[in-house]
Amino acid sequence: MLLIRMTVCVLALGVPLASALEDPTRPSDFRRAVSEPSQARSYSLESILIGPSRRAAVIDGITRIEGERFGGVRLVNIYPDKVVLSDQGQARVLRWKMPTKVRVSR
């Protein structure tokens, strides 16, 4: 009966019991994923290869083709100076600047 009265008193005061309890097994540096907004990963566009039958882009040292999925994104389009990624429905553009001493072959 005493426990019921204490519970009613605590609830009447609006003090939630669960918030006072801590998990003793949780690491001290634990952070909840939902409490922090996720940061978009950055990608490095290193090269663009466009040929008569193939389009490819080197992103983070790995050759990727249109439509390929990697790291939670999809490579949508490859253009001569940029690539378009789809990241959770949002378009992300990676631009490539041609180095000053590059020979273009045809």
MOPAC internal coordinates of N, CA, C and O (Angstrom, degrees):
PM7 1SCF
backbone

  N    0.0000 0     0.00 0     0.00 0    0    0    0
  C    1.4387 1     0.00 0     0.00 0    1    0    0
  C    1.5271 1   110.95 1     0.00 0    2    1    0
  O    1.2310 1   120.97 1   143.17 1    3    2    1
  N    1.3213 1   115.75 1   -36.83 1    3    2    1
  C    1.4556 1   120.18 1   178.90 1    5    3    2
  C    1.5327 1   110.74 1   -64.97 1    6    5    3
  O    1.2310 1   120.43 1   141.26 1    7    6    5
  N    1.3348 1   116.79 1   -38.74 1    7    6    5
  C    1.4631 1   121.32 1   179.13 1    9    7    6
  C    1.5205 1   110.78 1   -64.07 1   10    9    7
  O    1.2310 1   119.71 1   141.13 1   11   10    9
  N    1.3058 1   118.15 1   -38.87 1   11   10    9
  C    1.4646 1   121.59 1   178.95 1   13   11   10
  C    1.5171 1   109.85 1   -65.54 1   14   13   11
  O    1.2310 1   119.99 1   138.25 1   15   14   13
  N    1.3317 1   117.62 1   -41.75 1   15   14   13
  C    1.4648 1   120.62 1   178.87 1   17   15   14
  C    1.5268 1   110.77 1   -64.70 1   18   17   15
  O    1.2310 1   120.39 1   139.20 1   19   18   17
  N    1.3369 1   116.87 1   -40.80 1   19   18   17
  C    1.4637 1   119.74 1   179.06 1   21   19   18
  C    1.5231 1   110.72 1   -64.82 1   22   21   19
  O    1.2310 1   120.32 1   138.62 1   23   22   21
  N    1.3203 1   116.99 1   -41.38 1   23   22   21
  C    1.4587 1   121.07 1   178.87 1   25   23   22
  C    1.5110 1   110.52 1   -62.59 1   26   25   23
  O    1.2310 1   120.44 1   136.67 1   27   26   25
  N    1.3384 1   116.76 1   -43.33 1   27   26   25
  C    1.4601 1   120.71 1   179.03 1   29   27   26
  C    1.5229 1   109.92 1   -64.03 1   30   29   27
  O    1.2310 1   119.85 1   139.57 1   31   30   29
  N    1.3251 1   117.89 1   -40.43 1   31   30   29
  C    1.4609 1   120.85 1   178.28 1   33   31   30
  C    1.5247 1   111.48 1   -64.31 1   34   33   31
  O    1.2310 1   120.29 1   136.26 1   35   34   33
  N    1.3126 1   117.06 1   -43.74 1   35   34   33
  C    1.4654 1   120.90 1   179.96 1   37   35   34
  C    1.5183 1   110.42 1   -65.02 1   38   37   35
  O    1.2310 1   120.01 1   136.04 1   39   38   37
  N    1.3215 1   117.59 1   -43.96 1   39   38   37
  C    1.4547 1   121.03 1   178.97 1   41   39   38
  C    1.5269 1   111.08 1   -66.11 1   42   41   39
  O    1.2310 1   120.27 1   143.45 1   43   42   41
  N    1.2972 1   117.10 1   -36.55 1   43   42   41
  C    1.4601 1   120.65 1   179.37 1   45   43   42
  C    1.5204 1   111.02 1   -67.05 1   46   45   43
  O    1.2310 1   120.18 1   148.15 1   47   46   45
  N    1.3262 1   117.27 1   -31.85 1   47   46   45
  C    1.4533 1   120.80 1   178.72 1   49   47   46
  C    1.5257 1   112.29 1   -79.72 1   50   49   47
  O    1.2310 1   120.28 1   167.12 1   51   50   49
  N    1.3325 1   117.07 1   -12.88 1   51   50   49
  C    1.4622 1   121.22 1   179.18 1   53   51   50
  C    1.5102 1   113.66 1    79.73 1   54   53   51
  O    1.2310 1   119.83 1  -157.81 1   55   54   53
  N    1.3058 1   117.92 1    22.19 1   55   54   53
  C    1.4594 1   121.56 1   179.38 1   57   55   54
  C    1.5149 1   108.18 1   -95.02 1   58   57   55
  O    1.2310 1   119.75 1   -68.48 1   59   58   57
  N    1.3109 1   118.08 1   111.52 1   59   58   57
  C    1.4603 1   119.27 1   179.20 1   61   59   58
  C    1.5268 1   111.13 1   -72.34 1   62   61   59
  O    1.2310 1   120.84 1   -48.38 1   63   62   61
  N    1.3086 1   116.00 1   131.62 1   63   62   61
  C    1.4565 1   120.61 1  -178.54 1   65   63   62
  C    1.5219 1   111.74 1   -71.21 1   66   65   63
  O    1.2310 1   119.35 1   142.33 1   67   66   65
  N    1.3089 1   118.84 1   -37.67 1   67   66   65
  C    1.4628 1   121.84 1  -174.45 1   69   67   66
  C    1.5182 1   112.48 1   -66.59 1   70   69   67
  O    1.2310 1   119.43 1   149.51 1   71   70   69
  N    1.3106 1   118.69 1   -30.49 1   71   70   69
  C    1.4631 1   119.61 1  -177.85 1   73   71   70
  C    1.5166 1   111.92 1   -69.87 1   74   73   71
  O    1.2310 1   119.78 1   157.38 1   75   74   73
  N    1.3137 1   118.03 1   -22.62 1   75   74   73
  C    1.4593 1   120.98 1  -179.46 1   77   75   74
  C    1.5241 1   111.62 1   -81.56 1   78   77   75
  O    1.2310 1   119.86 1   163.49 1   79   78   77
  N    1.3212 1   117.87 1   -16.51 1   79   78   77
  C    1.4548 1   121.20 1  -177.42 1   81   79   78
  C    1.5240 1   110.45 1   -88.43 1   82   81   79
  O    1.2310 1   120.47 1   -49.14 1   83   82   81
  N    1.3011 1   116.70 1   130.86 1   83   82   81
  C    1.4567 1   122.83 1   177.15 1   85   83   82
  C    1.5177 1   108.55 1  -113.25 1   86   85   83
  O    1.2310 1   120.33 1   -34.20 1   87   86   85
  N    1.2965 1   116.97 1   145.80 1   87   86   85
  C    1.4533 1   122.16 1   177.52 1   89   87   86
  C    1.5270 1   108.69 1   -81.07 1   90   89   87
  O    1.2310 1   119.34 1   -66.37 1   91   90   89
  N    1.3309 1   118.86 1   113.63 1   91   90   89
  C    1.4643 1   120.53 1  -177.21 1   93   91   90
  C    1.5257 1   113.03 1   -68.78 1   94   93   91
  O    1.2310 1   119.57 1   164.57 1   95   94   93
  N    1.3381 1   118.43 1   -15.43 1   95   94   93
  C    1.4654 1   120.74 1  -179.48 1   97   95   94
  C    1.5255 1   112.63 1   -93.38 1   98   97   95
  O    1.2310 1   119.96 1   174.48 1   99   98   97
  N    1.3341 1   117.68 1    -5.52 1   99   98   97
  C    1.4695 1   120.83 1  -178.74 1  101   99   98
  C    1.5239 1   109.71 1   -73.45 1  102  101   99
  O    1.2310 1   119.69 1   -44.98 1  103  102  101
  N    1.3432 1   118.19 1   135.02 1  103  102  101
  C    1.4674 1   120.61 1   177.74 1  105  103  102
  C    1.5239 1   111.03 1   -60.88 1  106  105  103
  O    1.2310 1   120.58 1   -29.27 1  107  106  105
  N    1.3293 1   116.49 1   150.73 1  107  106  105
  C    1.4638 1   120.41 1  -176.32 1  109  107  106
  C    1.5280 1   112.61 1   -67.01 1  110  109  107
  O    1.2310 1   119.74 1   155.08 1  111  110  109
  N    1.3359 1   118.10 1   -24.92 1  111  110  109
  C    1.4608 1   120.77 1  -179.66 1  113  111  110
  C    1.5297 1   113.08 1   -97.82 1  114  113  111
  O    1.2310 1   120.25 1  -161.54 1  115  114  113
  N    1.3389 1   117.13 1    18.46 1  115  114  113
  C    1.4618 1   122.11 1  -178.35 1  117  115  114
  C    1.5249 1   110.65 1   -68.92 1  118  117  115
  O    1.2310 1   120.79 1   -46.05 1  119  118  117
  N    1.3497 1   116.10 1   133.95 1  119  118  117
  C    1.4685 1   122.03 1   174.23 1  121  119  118
  C    1.5185 1   108.01 1  -131.88 1  122  121  119
  O    1.2310 1   121.11 1   -41.60 1  123  122  121
  N    1.2953 1   115.48 1   138.40 1  123  122  121
  C    1.4591 1   119.71 1   179.39 1  125  123  122
  C    1.5218 1   109.84 1   -73.73 1  126  125  123
  O    1.2310 1   120.85 1   -42.40 1  127  126  125
  N    1.3382 1   115.97 1   137.60 1  127  126  125
  C    1.4644 1   121.14 1  -179.10 1  129  127  126
  C    1.5219 1   111.78 1   -67.66 1  130  129  127
  O    1.2310 1   119.84 1   146.83 1  131  130  129
  N    1.3328 1   117.90 1   -33.17 1  131  130  129
  C    1.4566 1   119.74 1  -178.13 1  133  131  130
  C    1.5203 1   112.52 1   -76.01 1  134  133  131
  O    1.2310 1   119.47 1   161.73 1  135  134  133
  N    1.3163 1   118.62 1   -18.27 1  135  134  133
  C    1.4514 1   119.61 1  -177.69 1  137  135  134
  C    1.5234 1   112.46 1   -80.77 1  138  137  135
  O    1.2310 1   119.87 1   160.92 1  139  138  137
  N    1.3152 1   117.86 1   -19.08 1  139  138  137
  C    1.4439 1   121.11 1  -178.76 1  141  139  138
  C    1.5254 1   109.71 1  -115.54 1  142  141  139
  O    1.2310 1   119.75 1   -47.06 1  143  142  141
  N    1.3366 1   118.09 1   132.94 1  143  142  141
  C    1.4545 1   119.30 1   176.82 1  145  143  142
  C    1.5230 1   110.54 1   -67.96 1  146  145  143
  O    1.2310 1   120.75 1   -37.22 1  147  146  145
  N    1.3233 1   116.17 1   142.78 1  147  146  145
  C    1.4516 1   119.26 1  -178.85 1  149  147  146
  C    1.5283 1   109.92 1   -76.88 1  150  149  147
  O    1.2310 1   121.41 1   -39.70 1  151  150  149
  N    1.2983 1   114.91 1   140.30 1  151  150  149
  C    1.4589 1   120.78 1  -179.89 1  153  151  150
  C    1.5239 1   108.23 1   -93.29 1  154  153  151
  O    1.2310 1   120.75 1   -40.46 1  155  154  153
  N    1.3221 1   116.17 1   139.54 1  155  154  153
  C    1.4469 1   120.59 1   178.59 1  157  155  154
  C    1.5237 1   109.24 1   -71.32 1  158  157  155
  O    1.2310 1   120.43 1   -46.31 1  159  158  157
  N    1.3103 1   116.79 1   133.69 1  159  158  157
  C    1.4601 1   121.66 1   179.72 1  161  159  158
  C    1.5228 1   108.28 1   -71.93 1  162  161  159
  O    1.2310 1   120.61 1   -38.18 1  163  162  161
  N    1.3016 1   116.45 1   141.82 1  163  162  161
  C    1.4600 1   119.59 1   177.49 1  165  163  162
  C    1.5262 1   109.12 1   -94.07 1  166  165  163
  O    1.2310 1   121.13 1   -36.98 1  167  166  165
  N    1.3204 1   115.44 1   143.02 1  167  166  165
  C    1.4542 1   122.27 1   179.25 1  169  167  166
  C    1.5156 1   109.09 1  -120.84 1  170  169  167
  O    1.2310 1   120.75 1   -30.70 1  171  170  169
  N    1.3193 1   116.18 1   149.30 1  171  170  169
  C    1.4472 1   121.67 1  -179.90 1  173  171  170
  C    1.5267 1   109.27 1  -110.12 1  174  173  171
  O    1.2310 1   120.57 1   -64.75 1  175  174  173
  N    1.3276 1   116.52 1   115.25 1  175  174  173
  C    1.4603 1   121.77 1   176.60 1  177  175  174
  C    1.5177 1   107.79 1   -86.60 1  178  177  175
  O    1.2310 1   120.62 1   -66.91 1  179  178  177
  N    1.3261 1   116.42 1   113.09 1  179  178  177
  C    1.4563 1   121.34 1  -173.14 1  181  179  178
  C    1.5164 1   113.53 1  -100.89 1  182  181  179
  O    1.2310 1   119.96 1   151.65 1  183  182  181
  N    1.3273 1   117.68 1   -28.35 1  183  182  181
  C    1.4541 1   120.04 1  -177.35 1  185  183  182
  C    1.5257 1   109.78 1  -163.54 1  186  185  183
  O    1.2310 1   121.18 1   -25.73 1  187  186  185
  N    1.3292 1   115.34 1   154.27 1  187  186  185
  C    1.4641 1   121.59 1   175.68 1  189  187  186
  C    1.5177 1   107.42 1  -128.31 1  190  189  187
  O    1.2310 1   120.47 1   -49.56 1  191  190  189
  N    1.3263 1   116.70 1   130.44 1  191  190  189
  C    1.4549 1   122.62 1   179.76 1  193  191  190
  C    1.5220 1   108.64 1  -120.35 1  194  193  191
  O    1.2310 1   120.70 1   -61.98 1  195  194  193
  N    1.3384 1   116.28 1   118.02 1  195  194  193
  C    1.4574 1   120.25 1   179.60 1  197  195  194
  C    1.5193 1   108.12 1  -126.23 1  198  197  195
  O    1.2310 1   120.99 1   -59.49 1  199  198  197
  N    1.3194 1   115.70 1   120.51 1  199  198  197
  C    1.4603 1   121.43 1   178.62 1  201  199  198
  C    1.5136 1   110.13 1  -128.49 1  202  201  199
  O    1.2310 1   120.21 1    -0.48 1  203  202  201
  N    1.3305 1   117.21 1   179.52 1  203  202  201
  C    1.4637 1   120.16 1  -177.80 1  205  203  202
  C    1.5312 1   113.49 1   -61.95 1  206  205  203
  O    1.2310 1   120.10 1   148.70 1  207  206  205
  N    1.3218 1   117.42 1   -31.30 1  207  206  205
  C    1.4682 1   119.32 1  -176.88 1  209  207  206
  C    1.5226 1   113.62 1  -122.09 1  210  209  207
  O    1.2310 1   120.59 1  -175.40 1  211  210  209
  N    1.3225 1   116.47 1     4.60 1  211  210  209
  C    1.4591 1   118.05 1  -175.50 1  213  211  210
  C    1.5204 1   111.43 1  -150.46 1  214  213  211
  O    1.2310 1   121.17 1   -40.40 1  215  214  213
  N    1.3309 1   115.36 1   139.60 1  215  214  213
  C    1.4603 1   122.41 1   172.01 1  217  215  214
  C    1.5165 1   106.76 1  -125.16 1  218  217  215
  O    1.2310 1   120.54 1   -48.92 1  219  218  217
  N    1.3131 1   116.58 1   131.08 1  219  218  217
  C    1.4615 1   120.71 1  -179.44 1  221  219  218
  C    1.5191 1   108.82 1  -146.52 1  222  221  219
  O    1.2310 1   121.29 1   -23.18 1  223  222  221
  N    1.3056 1   115.13 1   156.82 1  223  222  221
  C    1.4610 1   121.77 1   176.41 1  225  223  222
  C    1.5156 1   107.94 1  -137.13 1  226  225  223
  O    1.2310 1   120.99 1   -39.30 1  227  226  225
  N    1.3248 1   115.72 1   140.70 1  227  226  225
  C    1.4598 1   120.56 1   176.68 1  229  227  226
  C    1.5232 1   106.62 1   -96.97 1  230  229  227
  O    1.2310 1   121.42 1   -68.38 1  231  230  229
  N    1.3314 1   114.88 1   111.62 1  231  230  229
  C    1.4584 1   122.26 1  -178.72 1  233  231  230
  C    1.5221 1   107.71 1  -119.09 1  234  233  231
  O    1.2310 1   120.93 1   -57.44 1  235  234  233
  N    1.3070 1   115.83 1   122.56 1  235  234  233
  C    1.4641 1   122.17 1  -177.68 1  237  235  234
  C    1.5304 1   111.96 1    53.59 1  238  237  235
  O    1.2310 1   120.60 1  -141.81 1  239  238  237
  N    1.3347 1   116.46 1    38.19 1  239  238  237
  C    1.4605 1   121.46 1   175.61 1  241  239  238
  C    1.5106 1   115.29 1    82.11 1  242  241  239
  O    1.2310 1   119.43 1  -177.54 1  243  242  241
  N    1.3275 1   118.69 1     2.46 1  243  242  241
  C    1.4629 1   121.88 1  -178.14 1  245  243  242
  C    1.5245 1   108.92 1  -120.58 1  246  245  243
  O    1.2310 1   120.40 1   -47.58 1  247  246  245
  N    1.3399 1   116.85 1   132.42 1  247  246  245
  C    1.4581 1   121.39 1   178.99 1  249  247  246
  C    1.5255 1   109.38 1   -74.25 1  250  249  247
  O    1.2310 1   121.28 1   -52.94 1  251  250  249
  N    1.3279 1   115.16 1   127.06 1  251  250  249
  C    1.4647 1   121.97 1  -178.89 1  253  251  250
  C    1.5256 1   109.10 1  -122.14 1  254  253  251
  O    1.2310 1   120.72 1   -27.51 1  255  254  253
  N    1.3412 1   116.22 1   152.49 1  255  254  253
  C    1.4619 1   120.50 1   176.97 1  257  255  254
  C    1.5214 1   109.57 1  -119.95 1  258  257  255
  O    1.2310 1   120.64 1   -16.35 1  259  258  257
  N    1.3328 1   116.38 1   163.65 1  259  258  257
  C    1.4639 1   120.62 1  -179.79 1  261  259  258
  C    1.5270 1   110.31 1   -58.38 1  262  261  259
  O    1.2310 1   121.21 1   -42.57 1  263  262  261
  N    1.3142 1   115.28 1   137.43 1  263  262  261
  C    1.4567 1   121.63 1   179.86 1  265  263  262
  C    1.5168 1   114.46 1    90.04 1  266  265  263
  O    1.2310 1   119.80 1   168.45 1  267  266  265
  N    1.3097 1   117.98 1   -11.55 1  267  266  265
  C    1.4728 1   121.69 1  -177.79 1  269  267  266
  C    1.5222 1   110.63 1   -73.84 1  270  269  267
  O    1.2310 1   121.07 1   -38.07 1  271  270  269
  N    1.3281 1   115.56 1   141.93 1  271  270  269
  C    1.4651 1   122.36 1   176.58 1  273  271  270
  C    1.5268 1   108.68 1  -105.82 1  274  273  271
  O    1.2310 1   121.28 1   -41.69 1  275  274  273
  N    1.3463 1   115.15 1   138.31 1  275  274  273
  C    1.4603 1   120.83 1   177.64 1  277  275  274
  C    1.5182 1   108.27 1  -160.32 1  278  277  275
  O    1.2310 1   120.42 1   -36.86 1  279  278  277
  N    1.3002 1   116.81 1   143.14 1  279  278  277
  C    1.4591 1   122.28 1   175.34 1  281  279  278
  C    1.5229 1   114.89 1    53.72 1  282  281  279
  O    1.2310 1   119.86 1  -149.84 1  283  282  281
  N    1.3171 1   117.86 1    30.16 1  283  282  281
  C    1.4640 1   120.76 1   178.84 1  285  283  282
  C    1.5246 1   114.58 1    83.94 1  286  285  283
  O    1.2310 1   119.79 1  -174.70 1  287  286  285
  N    1.3332 1   118.00 1     5.30 1  287  286  285
  C    1.4674 1   121.89 1   178.00 1  289  287  286
  C    1.5313 1   108.99 1  -124.77 1  290  289  287
  O    1.2310 1   121.20 1   -11.92 1  291  290  289
  N    1.3456 1   115.31 1   168.08 1  291  290  289
  C    1.4660 1   121.13 1   176.59 1  293  291  290
  C    1.5191 1   108.17 1  -126.90 1  294  293  291
  O    1.2310 1   120.21 1   -45.13 1  295  294  293
  N    1.3130 1   117.20 1   134.87 1  295  294  293
  C    1.4567 1   122.65 1   176.79 1  297  295  294
  C    1.5216 1   107.73 1   -80.87 1  298  297  295
  O    1.2310 1   120.67 1   -70.31 1  299  298  297
  N    1.3246 1   116.33 1   109.69 1  299  298  297
  C    1.4607 1   121.83 1  -173.56 1  301  299  298
  C    1.5271 1   111.33 1   -86.14 1  302  301  299
  O    1.2310 1   119.85 1   123.45 1  303  302  301
  N    1.3333 1   117.90 1   -56.55 1  303  302  301
  C    1.4646 1   121.90 1  -176.95 1  305  303  302
  C    1.5187 1   110.87 1  -137.89 1  306  305  303
  O    1.2310 1   121.60 1   -29.79 1  307  306  305
  N    1.3331 1   114.55 1   150.21 1  307  306  305
  C    1.4529 1   121.66 1   174.60 1  309  307  306
  C    1.5213 1   107.61 1  -121.23 1  310  309  307
  O    1.2310 1   120.75 1   -55.78 1  311  310  309
  N    1.3126 1   116.17 1   124.22 1  311  310  309
  C    1.4612 1   123.81 1   177.86 1  313  311  310
  C    1.5244 1   108.17 1  -116.41 1  314  313  311
  O    1.2310 1   119.49 1   -11.76 1  315  314  313
  N    1.3559 1   118.58 1   168.24 1  315  314  313
  C    1.4698 1   119.71 1  -179.37 1  317  315  314
  C    1.5334 1   114.67 1   -60.47 1  318  317  315
  O    1.2310 1   119.55 1   153.07 1  319  318  317
  N    1.3316 1   118.47 1   -26.93 1  319  318  317
  C    1.4619 1   120.55 1  -176.53 1  321  319  318
  C    1.5228 1   114.54 1  -121.47 1  322  321  319
  O    1.2310 1   120.00 1  -178.62 1  323  322  321
  N    1.3295 1   117.61 1     1.38 1  323  322  321
  C    1.4692 1   119.88 1  -177.70 1  325  323  322
  C    1.5234 1   110.74 1  -161.72 1  326  325  323
  O    1.2310 1   121.27 1   -14.96 1  327  326  325
  N    1.3294 1   115.17 1   165.04 1  327  326  325
  C    1.4602 1   121.82 1   170.35 1  329  327  326
  C    1.5238 1   107.85 1  -128.67 1  330  329  327
  O    1.2310 1   121.13 1   -28.10 1  331  330  329
  N    1.3231 1   115.45 1   151.90 1  331  330  329
  C    1.4623 1   121.28 1   178.85 1  333  331  330
  C    1.5170 1   108.03 1  -114.63 1  334  333  331
  O    1.2310 1   121.08 1   -54.85 1  335  334  333
  N    1.3302 1   115.54 1   125.15 1  335  334  333
  C    1.4627 1   122.56 1   176.94 1  337  335  334
  C    1.5198 1   108.64 1  -108.05 1  338  337  335
  O    1.2310 1   120.45 1   -30.42 1  339  338  337
  N    1.3182 1   116.74 1   149.58 1  339  338  337
  C    1.4595 1   121.73 1   171.90 1  341  339  338
  C    1.5158 1   107.30 1  -107.84 1  342  341  339
  O    1.2310 1   121.20 1   -62.65 1  343  342  341
  N    1.3370 1   115.32 1   117.35 1  343  342  341
  C    1.4578 1   121.90 1  -177.54 1  345  343  342
  C    1.5166 1   108.60 1  -120.72 1  346  345  343
  O    1.2310 1   120.28 1   -79.45 1  347  346  345
  N    1.3276 1   117.08 1   100.55 1  347  346  345
  C    1.4669 1   123.99 1  -178.00 1  349  347  346
  C    1.5275 1   111.21 1    54.07 1  350  349  347
  O    1.2310 1   120.93 1  -135.41 1  351  350  349
  N    1.3307 1   115.83 1    44.59 1  351  350  349
  C    1.4610 1   121.16 1   177.67 1  353  351  350
  C    1.5176 1   113.97 1    84.78 1  354  353  351
  O    1.2310 1   119.46 1   173.14 1  355  354  353
  N    1.3119 1   118.65 1    -6.86 1  355  354  353
  C    1.4582 1   122.92 1   179.62 1  357  355  354
  C    1.5318 1   109.15 1  -101.54 1  358  357  355
  O    1.2310 1   120.67 1   -42.95 1  359  358  357
  N    1.3310 1   116.32 1   137.05 1  359  358  357
  C    1.4611 1   120.79 1   177.31 1  361  359  358
  C    1.5218 1   109.79 1   -80.85 1  362  361  359
  O    1.2310 1   121.12 1   -48.29 1  363  362  361
  N    1.3221 1   115.46 1   131.71 1  363  362  361
  C    1.4660 1   122.06 1   174.85 1  365  363  362
  C    1.5188 1   107.51 1  -121.83 1  366  365  363
  O    1.2310 1   120.30 1   -49.49 1  367  366  365
  N    1.3053 1   117.03 1   130.51 1  367  366  365
  C    1.4571 1   122.09 1  -178.32 1  369  367  366
  C    1.5271 1   109.17 1  -108.22 1  370  369  367
  O    1.2310 1   121.15 1   -52.14 1  371  370  369
  N    1.3226 1   115.40 1   127.86 1  371  370  369
  C    1.4598 1   121.76 1   173.08 1  373  371  370
  C    1.5206 1   106.86 1  -108.19 1  374  373  371
  O    1.2310 1   120.33 1   -58.71 1  375  374  373
  N    1.3084 1   116.97 1   121.29 1  375  374  373
  C    1.4688 1   121.42 1  -179.02 1  377  375  374
  C    1.5229 1   110.04 1   -99.06 1  378  377  375
  O    1.2310 1   121.98 1   -35.39 1  379  378  377
  N    1.3238 1   113.82 1   144.61 1  379  378  377
  C    1.4485 1   120.29 1   179.36 1  381  379  378
  C    1.5120 1   108.74 1  -118.82 1  382  381  379
  O    1.2310 1   120.96 1   -50.66 1  383  382  381
  N    1.3175 1   115.76 1   129.34 1  383  382  381
  C    1.4583 1   121.03 1   176.77 1  385  383  382
  C    1.5126 1   107.99 1  -106.46 1  386  385  383
  O    1.2310 1   121.42 1   -55.97 1  387  386  385
  N    1.3085 1   114.89 1   124.03 1  387  386  385
  C    1.4551 1   120.30 1  -178.61 1  389  387  386
  C    1.5270 1   109.65 1   -65.54 1  390  389  387
  O    1.2310 1   120.06 1   -50.49 1  391  390  389
  N    1.3296 1   117.49 1   129.51 1  391  390  389
  C    1.4602 1   119.94 1   175.46 1  393  391  390
  C    1.5320 1   110.49 1   -59.69 1  394  393  391
  O    1.2310 1   120.37 1   -23.64 1  395  394  393
  N    1.3158 1   116.89 1   156.36 1  395  394  393
  C    1.4618 1   120.80 1  -173.83 1  397  395  394
  C    1.5232 1   113.75 1   -64.85 1  398  397  395
  O    1.2310 1   118.68 1   147.71 1  399  398  397
  N    1.3122 1   120.12 1   -32.29 1  399  398  397
  C    1.4564 1   121.90 1  -178.07 1  401  399  398
  C    1.5234 1   111.63 1  -110.94 1  402  401  399
  O    1.2310 1   121.27 1  -110.70 1  403  402  401
  N    1.3024 1   115.17 1    69.30 1  403  402  401
  C    1.4583 1   120.85 1   178.77 1  405  403  402
  C    1.5138 1   108.03 1  -120.33 1  406  405  403
  O    1.2310 1   120.85 1   -48.45 1  407  406  405
  N    1.3093 1   115.98 1   131.55 1  407  406  405
  C    1.4573 1   120.95 1   177.43 1  409  407  406
  C    1.5196 1   108.05 1   -96.53 1  410  409  407
  O    1.2310 1   120.67 1   -55.45 1  411  410  409
  N    1.3145 1   116.32 1   124.55 1  411  410  409
  C    1.4551 1   121.72 1   178.81 1  413  411  410
  C    1.5161 1   108.28 1   -91.49 1  414  413  411
  O    1.2310 1   119.82 1   -58.47 1  415  414  413
  N    1.3268 1   117.94 1   121.53 1  415  414  413
  C    1.4564 1   121.18 1   178.56 1  417  415  414
  C    1.5112 1   109.53 1  -103.16 1  418  417  415
  O    1.2310 1   121.62 1   -31.43 1  419  418  417
  N    1.2905 1   114.50 1   148.57 1  419  418  417
  C    1.4782 1   120.08 1  -178.57 1  421  419  418
  C    1.4930 1   110.55 1  -120.28 1  422  421  419
  O    1.2310 1   120.10 1   180.00 1  423  422  421

